[in-house]
Amino acid sequence: MLDQLRAILRAPNLLGDMLPQAIKLDPTLDKAKIAVAMTRLDAIWDQLFPAEQARIVKLLVEKVIVSPNDLEVRLRANGIERLVLELRPEATNQPAEALA
């Protein structure tokens, strides 16, 4: 499932959809830096602690449906937005309840 999620996050169409939303949430973000970060997702992901990986997956994934021939990953509609909000510098100063 993680491989499928990584592929989804690297997809060019997701990046195109995500960029305007991320910049709207944080105008200081740079399109080029976001694009580079998303293409380097595997290297970044491998450096995260397993607990942080699990937290990010929970933010992004709504449901996983496993069938004998398929694996379907349904993403949360606001998952990327929530992740961007949590990664903003001022988010580290807010209590966790404020982000829910």
Stockholm file with secondary structure:
# STOCKHOLM 1.0

chainA/1-100         MLDQLRAILRAPNLLGDMLPQAIKLDPTLDKAKIAVAMTRLDAIWDQLFPAEQARIVKLLVEKVIVSPNDLEVRLRANGIERLVLELRPEATNQPAEALA
#=GR chainA/1-100 SS CHHHHHHHHHCHHHHHHHHHHHHHHCTTCCHHHHHHHHHTHHHHHHHSCHHHHHHHHHHHEEEEEEETTEEEEEECTTHHHHHHHHHSGGGGGSCHHHHC
#=GC SS_cons         CHHHHHHHHHCHHHHHHHHHHHHHHCTTCCHHHHHHHHHTHHHHHHHSCHHHHHHHHHHHEEEEEEETTEEEEEECTTHHHHHHHHHSGGGGGSCHHHHC
//
